[in-house]
């Protein structure tokens, strides 16, 4: 009978990372919901005064307001990618080293081919984002910026202040509003698919690895197998306590 592995708690996700993450969660849900209504508004018959039935205008207002929050929140997260700890770093989005590629192979075995975890080295799992997740978040960041560009470009035709009008040049790139609106709508559904896959994998890894994948985005801490810390300590010739203090350096 195998002994229960011992884990050590490691602080991974700093407060700004968790804060911007949950703002993104709410913002994306609101943007998708209101965006679907704007793209295909339902016909609602009412005998009341028109001024009392301004629900569609309210939906558009919520969509645009949330778009501003989403944009500045994304810029805040981008800023933290340069000043935060290594787990929040922009380098995590470019996992192209030999070590990262080796870990990516491990992720594909677990996530895509559903290999039994007993055949895999669970002591070598990434503490922060694994390489596949890092690359996928890079794609997500690009999709978000595309949505910001196309969304504010559409808004610029009716905007009264300078910020949305800064994106008017995007209309010239796409040629007409119909094309840019269709593109904006298509990318929305790509983000829906990404979100569903992301939620599935977070809970899947939380079940498979038991390292607090879900709770870490609330409290910031994940759990690392003690044998991994011991291995790192032996490699660097330092104590186990020093290895923990370095947050599993050389990840």
C-alpha positions in Angstrom: 0.0 0.0 0.0 1.5 3.4 -1.1 2.1 6.0 1.6 0.1 9.2 1.4 2.4 11.9 -0.2 3.4 14.8 2.0 2.8 18.3 0.6 4.3 21.7 1.3 2.3 24.9 0.8 3.8 27.4 -1.7 2.5 30.9 -2.3 1.9 31.1 -6.1 -0.8 33.6 -7.1 -0.3 37.1 -5.7 -3.3 39.2 -4.8 -3.2 41.3 -8.0 -3.3 38.1 -10.1 -6.3 36.8 -8.2 -8.0 40.1 -8.3 -7.7 40.6 -12.0 -8.6 37.0 -12.7 -12.0 37.3 -11.0 -12.7 40.6 -12.5 -12.1 39.0 -15.9 -14.4 36.1 -15.0 -17.3 38.4 -14.2 -16.5 40.8 -17.1 -16.3 38.0 -19.7 -19.6 36.5 -18.5 -21.4 39.9 -18.7 -19.8 40.7 -22.1 -20.8 37.4 -23.6 -24.4 37.5 -22.2 -25.0 41.1 -23.3 -23.2 40.6 -26.6 -25.4 37.7 -27.6 -28.5 39.8 -26.9 -27.0 42.8 -28.9 -26.2 40.5 -31.8 -29.6 38.9 -31.8 -32.1 41.0 -29.8 -35.4 39.4 -29.0 -38.6 41.0 -30.2 -40.6 42.0 -27.1 -44.1 43.4 -27.6 -45.3 45.9 -24.9 -48.1 48.3 -24.5 -46.3 50.5 -22.1 -44.7 53.9 -22.8 -41.5 53.5 -24.8 -39.5 55.3 -22.2 -40.4 52.5 -19.7 -39.1 49.8 -22.1 -35.6 51.0 -22.7 -34.2 47.6 -21.8 -32.1 47.2 -25.0 -30.4 50.6 -24.3 -29.6 49.4 -20.8 -28.1 46.2 -22.2 -25.9 48.2 -24.5 -24.8 50.5 -21.7 -23.9 47.5 -19.5 -22.0 46.0 -22.4 -19.9 49.1 -23.0 -19.3 49.8 -19.3 -18.1 46.3 -18.8 -15.9 46.6 -21.9 -14.1 49.6 -20.2 -13.6 47.6 -17.0 -12.4 44.6 -19.0 -9.9 46.7 -20.9 -8.3 48.5 -18.0 -8.3 45.2 -16.0 -6.4 43.5 -18.8 -3.9 46.4 -18.9 -3.4 46.0 -15.1 -2.7 42.3 -15.5 -0.3 43.0 -18.4 1.5 45.5 -16.1 1.7 42.8 -13.3 3.3 40.4 -15.8 6.4 42.6 -15.6 6.5 43.4 -11.9 4.9 40.4 -10.2 6.5 37.1 -9.1 7.8 34.6 -11.6 4.4 32.7 -11.7 2.7 35.9 -13.0 5.5 36.7 -15.4 5.1 37.2 -19.1 7.8 34.5 -19.5 5.2 31.9 -18.4 3.3 32.7 -21.7 6.4 31.7 -23.8 7.2 28.2 -22.7 9.7 27.2 -25.4 12.7 25.9 -23.5 13.6 22.3 -23.5 12.4 21.8 -20.0 9.1 23.4 -20.9 8.6 21.2 -23.9 9.3 18.1 -21.8 6.6 19.3 -19.3 4.2 20.0 -22.3 4.6 16.4 -23.3 3.6 15.3 -19.8 0.5 17.6 -19.9 -0.6 16.2 -23.3 -0.3 12.6 -21.8 -2.6 13.5 -18.9 -5.1 16.0 -20.5 -5.4 14.6 -24.1 -4.4 10.9 -23.9 -5.7 10.5 -20.3 -2.8 8.4 -19.2 -2.9 6.9 -15.7 -1.2 9.3 -13.3 0.8 6.4 -11.8 2.8 6.2 -15.0 3.7 9.9 -14.8 6.1 11.8 -12.7 3.7 13.9 -10.5 6.7 15.3 -8.5 7.6 17.3 -11.7 4.3 19.0 -12.3 4.5 22.8 -12.9 3.9 24.8 -9.8 2.4 27.8 -11.7 1.1 27.5 -15.2 2.2 24.4 -17.1 3.6 25.1 -20.6 0.4 24.2 -22.4 -1.6 26.4 -20.2 0.9 29.2 -20.6 0.7 29.1 -24.4 -3.1 28.9 -24.3 -3.2 32.0 -22.1 -1.1 33.8 -24.6 -3.7 33.0 -27.2 -6.4 34.1 -24.9 -4.6 37.5 -24.3 -4.5 38.0 -28.1 -8.2 37.1 -28.4 -9.0 39.6 -25.7 -7.0 42.4 -27.4 -8.8 41.5 -30.7 -12.1 41.9 -28.9 -11.1 45.2 -27.5 -9.9 46.6 -30.9 -13.0 45.4 -32.8 -15.5 46.2 -30.0 -14.3 49.8 -29.5 -14.0 50.2 -33.3 -17.8 49.5 -33.6 -18.5 51.8 -30.6 -16.4 54.6 -32.2 -19.1 55.4 -34.8 -21.5 56.6 -32.1 -19.0 57.6 -29.3 -18.8 61.2 -28.1 -15.4 61.1 -26.4 -11.8 60.4 -27.5 -11.1 56.9 -26.2 -13.4 54.8 -28.4 -12.6 57.1 -31.3 -9.0 56.1 -31.0 -10.0 52.7 -32.5 -11.7 54.1 -35.6 -8.8 53.0 -37.8 -9.8 49.4 -37.2 -12.9 50.0 -39.3 -10.6 50.9 -42.2 -8.7 47.6 -41.8 -11.9 45.5 -42.0 -13.6 47.6 -44.6 -17.1 47.8 -43.2 -19.0 47.4 -39.9 -20.7 44.1 -40.9 -17.3 42.4 -41.4 -15.9 43.6 -38.1 -19.1 42.8 -36.3 -19.1 39.2 -37.7 -15.4 38.9 -36.6 -16.2 40.2 -33.2 -19.0 37.7 -32.8 -16.9 34.8 -34.0 -14.1 35.5 -31.5 -16.7 35.7 -28.8 -17.6 32.0 -29.4 -13.9 31.1 -29.4 -13.7 32.6 -26.0 -16.8 30.7 -24.9 -15.1 27.4 -26.0 -11.8 28.4 -24.2 -13.7 29.2 -21.0 -15.5 25.8 -21.0 -12.2 23.9 -21.6 -10.4 26.0 -19.0 -13.1 25.3 -16.3 -13.0 21.5 -17.1 -9.2 21.3 -16.9 -9.0 23.3 -13.7 -11.3 20.9 -11.9 -9.7 17.9 -13.6 -6.2 18.8 -12.4 -7.6 19.6 -9.0 -9.0 16.1 -8.8 -5.9 14.4 -10.4 -3.1 16.2 -8.6 -4.8 17.3 -5.3 -2.7 20.5 -5.1 -5.4 23.1 -4.5 -5.8 24.1 -8.1 -9.2 25.7 -7.5 -8.6 27.1 -4.0 -5.3 28.7 -5.1 -7.2 31.3 -7.1 -8.9 32.4 -3.8 -6.1 32.1 -1.3 -3.0 32.2 -3.6 -1.5 28.9 -2.3 -0.8 25.6 -4.0 0.7 22.5 -2.6 4.0 20.9 -3.8 5.1 17.4 -3.0 7.8 17.4 -0.4 10.0 15.0 -2.3 10.2 17.5 -5.1 11.4 20.2 -2.7 14.0 17.7 -1.3 15.2 17.0 -4.9 15.6 20.7 -5.6 17.4 21.3 -2.3 19.9 18.5 -3.1 20.5 19.9 -6.6 21.3 23.4 -5.3 23.1 22.3 -2.1 20.7 24.2 0.1 18.4 23.4 3.0 14.8 22.3 2.5 13.7 25.5 4.3 15.7 27.7 1.8 14.1 25.8 -1.1 10.7 26.6 0.2 11.6 30.2 0.7 12.6 30.4 -3.0 9.2 29.2 -4.0 10.6 26.2 -5.8 13.1 28.3 -7.8 14.2 27.3 -11.3 10.6 26.2 -12.1 
